[in-house]
Structures are given as C-alpha cells and as structure tokens.
Amino acid sequence: MQMRTSPDYNEPLKIYDDLYGLIKLQKEEKRIVDTWPLQRLREIKQLGLAHYVFPGATHSRFSHCIGVCHIAGEIANRVFKDKPEDEKEWLKRHARMAGLLHDIGHLPLSHSIEGVYKNLLSREVERITDKFMFEGGLKLEELRKDWAKSRESLPFFFLQATSVKKWKLHELLSAFIIKDSHISNLLIDMGYDLDELADAITGRNRTRELSHVIHSDLDADKMDYLMRDAKATGICYSQFDINYLLPNLVLDEGTQSIAVNEKALYAVEHYLLARYYYFLQILHHKKRDIYELLAAKCAEWMIEMGLLPDLDEFLGLVTSGELLQLDDNDFLRRLRGFSESAEVAPHKRKVADVVLDRGYIYLAGEHRFLEHYQERGYEASASALQFELNLKDENDEGNLLAHPDVELQFVKHEHSIYKHIKDIGAVIESGRDEDAVKDVDVIKIRCDDGHLEIIHNAHGTVIPKLTEWRVCTARYYFVPLN
C-alpha cells in the first residue's frame, strides 16, 4: 500500500458540518482551505468572549466560512438557474469562493479589537482625505506618498471606499488580502477574478447579483451565522426557516436584484425577527457585551504601551502579510503580559484580569423603553437620564468601571426590527420607489404579478409598523475598585 505524503487536490473535500451535514468543497476550494489565511480562522472564535456566558459558543470563524461557502452555493443554484451554463457556473464558483474568504481579515476576538483599529484608521483616512480636499486637489497617487513606504499600497485601496465608517474593517482587510497576498496568484491560476471576489465581500456591486449573495440584508453570511450561533449558544430565537426561504429566492433580471417570492413573505418576517432577537439575546447579552467592551479598552491601552501594533505597525503587518499571525491566543497572551506588568497602573491591570479570568461584573441597574423613530433618542428620555443620574450618584464612587481611564459603567444600545424606510432614502407614500428597489441593502419581495416591492411597501406584512419603533436599553455595571 502506497502512503500518500501530500494532499490530493484533484479530488473534492468532504466535510461533515454540524448544521448542514455533508458539505462538498470543490478541488480549488480545497486548495484555499489548506492555506494559512483560512487555517488561522480556526483560532478566532466566531463570537469572541461569548463562551463566558454561553459555554457552547466556542465555534470558530473557520466553521462559519465553510458554512457561508455552502449556503452561497445553495443560493446560487436557485437564483442563477436560468442563466446560460457558462455564466451560471462562473457566478456560482465566485459566490462560493467569496463566501469561503469573506472573513479572512478578522482580527482577534472577532469584532472586539476590530473597532479599535477601525477608529484609528478612520481618523487617518479623514486626515489625508481632508488634505486631498483642502490642499489644492492632490491626486490619489500623491496621497499615497503621504503614507509610510511600508504601507504605500494600502491607502489607495482604502480610499476607494466612500467611507470607512460604512464598511466593516474586516471586510476591507479580507478584500485586500485577496488582492495582495500569497493566495492572490493561486486564485488567479484557478481562474478567479480578484476584483469580483473583493467587491462581493465589501458590497461594491461590480457584478450586482454576485454581491447580493454575499453582502446584502438577506445573504449567505447572515443566514449561516444566525443558525450557527443559535445552535452553539442554545438560544433558539435566532433560528429561522432556511429550508423554506432558500427555494423562494429569485433573481430579478431587470434590476439584477435577488428577491423573495411573495408566498415566502412570512419567512422573511421570521428571518428579520430572528436577527433582531439575535442582537438582543446574543451579541448584546448583558454580560457578553461588557466583557467585549473591556477587552477593546485593554487593546487601546496595549497599543499605547506598544504591546499591540499601533496604526503604522498594523498597516505594515497588513502589507507584509504578518497580520495573519494574529489570533485569539496571541491577543490573550499579550493581554496576560499586560496584566502582569509592573509598568501598568493597578486599575488597568484589574480590568485586564476581569477579561482574562472572567471576573465578576455586577449589573446594578437596567432601563428599557420603546421609542418612536421620530423621537430624538436615548438622551432625550427624561426617565433614562434620571435612571443614569441616580445610579451614578449611588455607585460611581468605588466603581472600577467609573474610573476616568475606563468610563464603561454605562452602556447604551438601540435596536429595531429593520431599518426604517426614511433611512434608505425612500418616501413612505411612494408605492414603488425605483431607487429603493435597486438598493442592495433593502430586502425585496417579488409579488405574484411579477413586480418588485421593497419589504416596507409589501402588502400584508407587519415589518413597516415594527420599523417605526426601537428598543432603547441602558445598563449600569459595577466592579469594585478593591
């Protein structure tokens, strides 16, 4: 018997997934799975520190990417079925590969650390954008020279975005890695268009129907993480009827939009409610939320001390490819060093210990109220402000989280079922707003007579009424100083 000493890339790879059963990856997908950008995701938890609250939530970004690849293929099979064979195969291959690669730019603890670097990058992009606008109309090539040589290629890519704030940093990083790393040539050799993959992940609509599969309000990414995270946490609220929804996805050739058959309208409602409860019960669970925020605060301090890369070093890691060495274990190792350093102030070390050791955090108070979309927000609520003042007077003294370097004793959130129609630039009175129908970020319903409606204008759904209200939540957390 001859022993195999290297992977056989002439055969597909079969993976048994705990959600979908047996998944088959094509041979080119198998080659990408075996590269470090994908394998690194095994060491990045899908939900960051959520396992502090939900012990089963130890699943990784790797399993999520495998799932998104599979669901993207299922969507493609349905919505592109009437395309010419060559075009259908091209779209399906690119949809699956974009799904496989869509999260390779994630930083440690998934979204926690991402926000820290996004803020740093946003300020730098604003600085050079202001220079572009106000110092004599510099060209983009000249702007690039304003950056250190080690990161010269990066700002040009980021400046293509209309706004970093509109996009998630990990999406931009994923797109950059696809276009400028050691996997780029491998993808080209296998016949993939790098620009199409990158634009599908960031939602730039180079090929509109491809972008809808990966980056829209009803995409493969969201479908997978709602189901996968529900299973891992045991929170059933974020499950939905994916087996009925998928067969009812259709492609509208006129707008190149993916829509849902009208008969599946209630399945879409279920999906939106599932996503709403997902944010309330999992992402912004009262304990998970504060641990993630404290981890991000520690990351800010570690950057100041040089224990994590500053912006220059971070962008250097991106362009050199060394960013792909960072994972959860690396961050927690650095955080342990921070918590044990005599150079770190005692209150900062204690915050680090709370994150590392799942230190007890007391929820001293919580205030919730419903607010209409026309009202002014949390700050305008007299009852919420009184709640905040009372708890501060009673608890701020002796609260580690109220320390001027921390200031995380109060955490506020606003949640709604779905975006309000005013937020997408449409007019409520407009029955069939063409711009809204073409907007990639609006769920569309194909009515029985064949025309498209944005879900806000569809008949027989409660979604328009529900979008008029949001739930506002304020929480006061307490950790003793001593």
N, C-alpha and C positions, 0 to 999 in steps of 0.2 A: 504493500500500500504506500503510495507516494504522499508525503506530507506537504500540505500547502504552506508556503512560507510568506506569502503576501496576499492581500485581499484580491478577490476576483471581481473586477469591475465590469465584466461582460455580462453579469447576471444581476437582476434586481435584488434589493434587500427587503426582507420581510420582517416587520416589527409588530409585536403584539402590544397594542395600546389599550390602556385600561378604560378608555372611553369608547373607542370605535372598533375594537377588536383588531383583526389582522389588517395592517396597513402595508401596502407595497410601494417602496421607493424605487424609481427607475435608476438605471445604472449611473447616469450623470448626477442624479441627486445623491446617490450612494457615495460618489467621489467627494461631493461637497460636505456631506455629513462627516466624513473622515478628516476634514481639515480642522485646524485649531480654532478658527472663528466660531464654528458650530460646537466643537467639543468643550470649549470654555464655558458655554452656557449651562453645562451640567453643574457647574459650581456657582451658579447665580440662581437663587431661589425666585420663583415666579412672584411670590407675594412678600418678599423682603422678610420682615420680622413678624409676619402674621402667625408663624408657628408658636410664638409666645402665647397666643390666645387660642389658636386652633392647632392642636398638636399634629394633625394630619397634613398641614399646609407646608410640607417640605418639598413639594414638587418643584421642578426646575424650568427655566426658560427653554431648555433643550426639548423637553417633552412637549411644551407648548408649541414650539416651532414645527415639530413633527406633525402635530395636530392641525396647525394652520395650513401647512402644505397639503394635507389630506383634504381638509374642508374646501380649500381653494380649488382643488381638482374637482371636487363634487359640484361646486358652484359652476365651474367652467363647463363641465359635462352638460349641465342643464341650460345655461344661458347662451352658450355658443353652438348649440346642436345644429342650428340651421345655417351656420357659416360654411363656406367652402372648406373642404377637408384640410388643405394645407394651412389655411388661416386658423381654423379651429385648433389644429394641433399646435401651431405656434402660440396662440393665446393660452392654451392650457399649460404648455410647458413653462411659459413665462409666469403665469399665475402661480403655479406650484412652486417654482424656484423663488419667486418673490416672497411667498409665504414662508418658505424654509429659512430665508435670510433676513426676514423683516426685523428681527430683534438682536442681530449680532452686534449692534452698537450699544447694548445696555451696559450700564456701569454697575458696580457692586450694590447690592440690596435693591436692585431694580430701580424704582423711581426716587428713592430717598436721596441718594447722592447726586442724581441727575439734576435735581432742582438747584443745587448749589453751583454746579458748573454752568448751568444754563443762565443763571443770574450774572455770573462773571462774564460769560461770553456775550450776553445781551448788551451789557454796558460797553464792552469793547467794540462790538459791531455798531452800536449807536454812536460811539466816538468817531469811528472812521467814516460812518455814513454822514455825520454832521460835517466832517471835513470835506467830504465829497460834495455836499450841497452848498456849503458856505465859503469855500476857499477857492473859488474860481473854476468850478466844474471839472475837477480831476476825473480822468478816465479810470475805469476799474483796474487796468494794468498798473496805473500809478498808485492806486490804493494798495495794491498787493505789495508794493515795495515798502510800504509803511510798516509792514509786519516783519518780524524776525525771519531770517533766511530759513531757519529750520521749519517754519510753518507757512512758507510763502504760498504753497498751493492751496492751503485750506481756506483762507478768507474769500477767495474768488468763488469757491463752491458755496460757502455760507451766504455770500452776498447775493446769490441768485434768488434766495428766499425773499419774499416781500417783507417778511417779518419773522425773526426767530421766535417771537412770542407765539405766533400762530402755529408753529410746528413743535413737535417734541424733539428734544435734543437727541435722544437715542435713534430717532428716525433719520435725522441728518447724519449722524455718525454711521449708521448702518449703510446709508446710501454712499457715503464717502468711502467706506471700506470696500464696498462692491466695486467702485470705480477706480480705486487707487490702493490696492494691496496685492498680496501674493495670490489671492484667489481670482483676481481680475483676468489674468491671461488664461487661467483654467476655464473660466466661464466663457470667454471669447472662443477658445478652442472647441468648446462643446456647442457653439452656435447661439449663445445668448447675447442679447442686446443689453449692454450695461446701463445705458441711459433709460431704457424702458423699465428695467428692474428697479433702478434708483427712483425713478419718477412714480412708479407704482407704490413704493413704500412711503414716499413723502406726500403722495396725493397730488402730484403736479399735472396729471392728466395728459401726458404725452399721447397715450392711447387710452381714451376715456373709459372704455368698457373694462380694460385691464385694471386700471386704477380703482374702479368701483369694487372689484373683487377683494382687494387688499386694504383699501383706505377709504371707507365711507361709513355712514351710520349703520349700515347693515352689511358688515363684511366678515370675511373668514376669521380674522383676528378676534373680533368681539364675540363671534359665535363660539369659538373654541374657549376663550378664557372664561366666559360666563359658565359654561358647562364644566370645564376642568376645575376651576376654582371652587365651584359649588360642591363637586364631588370630594375634593381634598379637604375642605373645611367642614363639610357636613351641613352647610347652610343650603337648604333646598330652594329658597326663594329665588335664586338666580338661575334656576333651570327653566327651560322653555321647550316648546315642541319643535325641535330642529328637524325631525323627520317629516313633519308636515310643511314646514316653512321652505325647506330646500327645494322640493319639487315644484313649488309655486313661484320660484324666482324666474323672471323672464327678462329678455333684452329688448328694449325699445329701439329699433333701428333708427328712428328719426332723430332722437336725442342722444343715442348711444349710451343710454342710462339703463342700469339694472333696476327693475321694479318688481312689485309683488302683485300677483293676481288678486283681484278684489275678494275672491272667496276665502283668501287667507288673511283678511284684514284683522281678524281677532287673534291670529297667531302673531301678527306684528305687534298688536297691543300687548300681548303676553310677553313678547321679547322686550319691549320698552319698559314694562313694569319690572321684569326680571333684572334689567340693567339698573333701574332705579333702586331696587332693593339691594342689589349687589354693592352699590356705592354706600348705602346706608349701613348695611349689616356686615360687610367685609372690609372694603377699602377704608371706610371711615368708622370702623368699630371703635368704641370709646378708648380701648386700651391699645390696640394696634396703632391708632393714629398718633398717640403721644410718643410711643417708642420710636416711630419713624421720624417724627419731628426732632426728637432729641438726638437721634443718630445724625441727622442732617446738621444740627447745631454743632455737634462734635466735629463733623467734617470741616465746617468753617474754621473752627479753632485749629484743627490739624493742618489746614492749608496755611494759616498764619504762621505756624511754627515750623513749616517745612516738612511735616510728617506725611503730607499728601501733596501731590504736584499742584503748584499754582497755575494760573492760566497759561503762561508761557510754556511751562513744563508739560502741562496737559496737552496743549496743541502739538508740542513736539512729539509726545507719545503717540498722538493720533497719526501724524505724518510718517513716523518711523515704524508704525505697526506695533509698538510696545504697549499700547493701550490694551491690547488683547492679553496681557499678562495679569490684568486686574480682575479680581473676582471677589466673592463674599469673604472667603477665607483670608485673602490678602488684606482686605479692609479691616476685618476683625483683629487680625494680628497687629496691624498698625495701631488700632484703637487700644488694644491691650498695652502696647508700649506707651501710648499717650497717658493712660490711666495710672501707670506705674512710674511716670517721670517726675522727679522732684522739681523740675522746672515749671510744671503745670500747677496753676492755682488749685487749692483744695476743692473749691466748689465745682471747677471744671472736671477734676478727677472723679468727683462723686457722680456727676452727670454721666460720665463715661462708664462708671461702674453700674449705674442703673441700666444702661443699654446693654452692657456685656452680660450682666448677671440676672437680667430680668428683675431688677429691683422693684419693690412695691411702689406703685403710684396710686394715690388716693384721689378718687373723683369726688370732690367736695360739693359739687353742685352742677346741675344741668338745666338749661332753659330752652324750650322749643316753642315755636309758634308758627302759624301759617301766615304767609304774606302774599298779597296780590302783586302781579308783575309790575303794575303801575306805581306801587309804593317805593319808598326810597331805600329800602334795605335795612339790615340789622341795626345800623347806627341810628336809624330814625325811630326805633321802637323804644318807647319810654319804659315799658316793663323790662325789656332786655337790659337797658342801661342801668336801671335801678338794681337789677339782679347782679350785674357786674360790680357796681359800686359797693353793694352790701358785702359781697364775698371778698372783695379786695380789702375793705376795712377790717373784716374779721380774720383774714387768713394770710395776707401778704407778708406780714412780719413773721419771720421764721420759715418761710416757704422758699426752698431752693429754686423752684421754677420762677419765682418772682425776682430773683437776683438780676440786677441791670445787665449782666452779661448773658442772661438766659431769656428772660421775659417770655416764657411759654406757659404761664399759668392759665391764660385764657386762649382757647382755640375755638374758632367760629367757622361754620360751614353753611352753605346754602345749596339745596338740592331741588331739582324739579324733574318731572317725568321725562320731559323732552324740551328742546329749545322752543321758545315762543316764536310765533310767526313774525313778529316785529324784528326778531334777532336775525332773520335771514333776508331782510330787506323786502319782503313781500307785503302786500296790502291785504288786510283782513277781508275787505269787501271783494277782492279780486277772486273770482271763481277759478280761473286757470292762468295764473301768472307764469309766463313762459320762462323768465329768468329763474324763478323758484324751481320749476320743473327740471331745468337743466343743471341746477346746483348739485354738486356731488355730495354735499353734506345734508341733503334732505331726503328722507325716505319717500319713495314714490309708489303710488298704487295704480295698477292698470285696471281701469274699470271694465265692466262687462261689454260696453260699447266700443272698447279699444283705445279710448283716450287716456292720458295720464293725469293724475291729480297728485299734488303733494299731500301727505297724510293729513295735514291740517285742514284741507278742504274736502276730504273724502266724506261721503255720507255714512252715517250710522256708527261713527267711532267717538269714543269719549276723549280721545287724545287732545283735541283742541281745547276743551274745557279744562282738562287737567294741567295743560301747559300754562294756564293763567295763574297758577299758584305754585309757590315753592315753600319748602320746609326749611326754616332757619333754626340752627342749633348753636348754642353757646355752652361750652363746658369749662369748668374751673378745676384744675388739677393741683394737687398738693404733694410735695415731697419734703420732709423735714430737713432743715439745714444740717442738723447734727444727728 
